[in-house]
């Protein structure tokens, strides 16, 4: 019997020790986890997550805010949960941002390559329309559109040099349709005998 009591006492002591460890773990704010979450958010921001993975990035920031709010309320277990969630979301945002940035970079490079021949074709059509004495208004609109697209291309080139591929895509997304519209308008305005056949 004494052996059984001794074993029961040991089991009780072990359970109490485990409980004390858990209680101690939640007895103070989870400073280490809060710091890790902040570092993960900073890393994600440096990776461009605020632009390329905004949903996860903003969720990570909100989770960190909730963790800090929980610390103020002295709910350290909740603070720990939010801090861990913030870190995980920030790490996910950083990875997604890297992947998305690579995809947008490829899209931006394709757009920059495609716009050159389209601008060249628009200039060719404009010169032909000028030679055929197409109406002044049509020519003025075409010149204005071409100049506007050229300005967008210059801005896109500067954005590409900065590594801002989202801006490149945004600047060029309407450029191609606008140039195609100019080409069609100029072609339609040409006298019947001067129209190019394709």
C-alpha positions in Angstrom: 0.0 0.0 0.0 2.7 2.5 0.8 4.1 2.0 -2.6 0.8 2.8 -4.2 0.5 6.0 -2.2 4.0 7.0 -3.1 3.2 6.5 -6.8 -0.1 8.4 -6.5 1.8 11.2 -4.8 4.4 11.2 -7.6 1.6 11.3 -10.2 -0.1 14.2 -8.4 3.2 16.1 -8.1 3.9 15.6 -11.8 0.4 16.8 -12.7 0.9 19.9 -10.4 4.3 20.6 -11.9 2.8 20.4 -15.4 -0.1 22.7 -14.4 2.4 25.1 -12.8 4.5 25.2 -16.0 1.3 26.0 -18.1 0.3 28.6 -15.7 3.7 30.2 -15.7 3.7 30.2 -19.5 0.6 32.3 -19.4 1.5 34.4 -16.3 3.0 37.2 -18.4 2.7 38.7 -21.8 4.1 36.6 -24.7 6.9 39.1 -25.4 8.9 36.7 -27.5 6.0 35.7 -29.7 4.9 39.4 -30.1 8.4 40.3 -31.2 8.6 37.4 -33.7 5.2 38.4 -35.1 6.5 42.0 -35.6 9.7 40.8 -37.2 7.7 38.6 -39.6 5.4 41.5 -40.5 8.5 43.7 -41.1 10.0 41.0 -43.3 6.7 40.6 -45.2 6.6 44.4 -45.8 10.1 44.4 -47.2 9.1 41.6 -49.5 6.3 43.8 -50.8 3.4 42.0 -49.1 1.6 45.2 -48.4 1.1 45.5 -52.2 1.4 42.0 -53.6 -0.4 40.0 -50.8 -2.4 42.8 -49.1 -5.1 40.6 -47.6 -2.8 38.3 -45.7 -0.5 41.2 -44.8 -3.4 43.3 -43.4 -4.7 40.2 -41.5 -1.3 39.7 -39.9 -1.2 43.4 -38.8 -4.7 43.1 -37.4 -3.8 39.9 -35.5 -0.8 41.6 -34.0 -3.0 44.6 -32.9 -5.5 42.1 -31.3 -2.5 40.5 -29.5 -1.4 43.8 -28.1 -5.0 44.6 -27.1 -5.2 41.3 -25.3 -2.0 42.1 -23.4 -3.5 45.4 -22.2 -6.5 43.3 -21.0 -4.1 40.9 -19.4 -5.5 38.0 -21.4 -2.1 36.5 -22.1 -3.4 33.3 -23.5 -5.4 35.2 -26.1 -2.5 37.4 -26.8 -0.3 34.4 -27.5 -2.8 33.0 -29.9 -3.1 36.2 -31.8 0.7 36.7 -31.9 1.2 33.2 -33.3 -1.6 33.8 -35.8 0.0 37.2 -36.8 3.4 35.5 -37.4 2.0 32.7 -39.4 -0.1 35.1 -41.6 2.9 37.4 -42.1 5.1 34.5 -43.2 2.4 33.4 -45.6 2.1 36.9 -47.0 5.8 37.2 -47.6 5.8 34.0 -49.6 2.7 34.9 -51.6 4.2 38.4 -52.2 7.4 36.9 -53.7 5.4 34.5 -56.0 3.0 37.3 -57.0 5.7 39.8 -57.7 7.5 37.3 -60.0 4.3 36.8 -61.9 3.5 40.5 -62.2 7.1 41.1 -63.3 6.7 38.7 -66.2 3.4 40.3 -67.1 5.0 43.8 -67.0 7.9 42.7 -69.2 5.6 41.2 -71.8 3.5 44.4 -71.8 6.7 46.5 -72.3 7.8 44.3 -75.2 4.4 44.3 -76.9 3.9 48.1 -76.7 6.9 49.0 -78.9 5.6 47.4 -82.2 2.1 48.7 -81.5 3.4 52.3 -81.1 5.4 51.9 -84.3 2.4 50.7 -86.2 0.3 53.7 -84.8 3.0 56.1 -86.1 3.0 54.4 -89.5 -0.8 54.7 -89.7 -0.6 58.4 -88.6 2.0 59.3 -91.3 -0.1 57.5 -93.9 -3.2 59.4 -92.8 -1.4 62.7 -92.8 -0.2 62.0 -96.3 -3.7 61.2 -97.4 -5.0 64.5 -95.8 -7.4 62.8 -93.4 -9.6 65.2 -91.4 -7.9 67.5 -88.9 -9.9 66.3 -85.9 -9.2 62.6 -86.6 -5.4 63.4 -86.9 -5.5 65.5 -83.7 -7.2 62.8 -81.7 -4.7 60.2 -83.0 -1.7 62.4 -82.2 -3.1 63.1 -78.7 -3.7 59.4 -78.0 -0.2 58.3 -79.3 1.5 61.0 -77.2 -0.5 60.0 -74.1 0.5 56.3 -74.6 4.2 57.3 -75.2 4.0 59.2 -71.9 2.6 56.2 -70.1 5.3 54.0 -71.6 8.0 56.4 -70.3 6.4 56.3 -66.8 6.2 52.5 -67.1 9.9 52.3 -67.9 10.7 54.4 -64.9 8.5 52.2 -62.7 10.1 49.0 -64.1 13.6 50.5 -63.2 12.3 51.0 -59.6 11.0 47.4 -59.5 7.4 48.6 -59.3 5.8 46.1 -61.6 2.3 46.7 -60.5 2.5 50.2 -61.7 4.0 49.1 -65.0 1.0 46.8 -65.5 -1.5 49.5 -64.4 0.1 52.1 -66.7 0.1 49.8 -69.8 -3.2 47.9 -69.3 -5.2 50.3 -71.5 -2.3 51.3 -73.8 -2.7 48.5 -76.3 -6.5 48.9 -76.8 -6.0 52.6 -77.2 -3.4 52.2 -79.9 -5.5 49.6 -81.7 -8.4 52.1 -81.6 -6.3 54.8 -83.1 -5.2 52.4 -85.9 -8.8 51.5 -86.7 -10.0 55.1 -86.6 -7.2 56.2 -89.0 -7.8 53.3 -91.3 -11.5 54.1 -91.4 -10.8 57.8 -92.2 -8.5 57.0 -95.1 -9.9 57.6 -98.6 -11.0 54.3 -100.1 -8.1 54.1 -102.6 -5.5 54.8 -99.9 -6.6 52.2 -97.4 -4.1 49.5 -96.6 -5.3 46.0 -97.2 -4.5 43.3 -94.6 
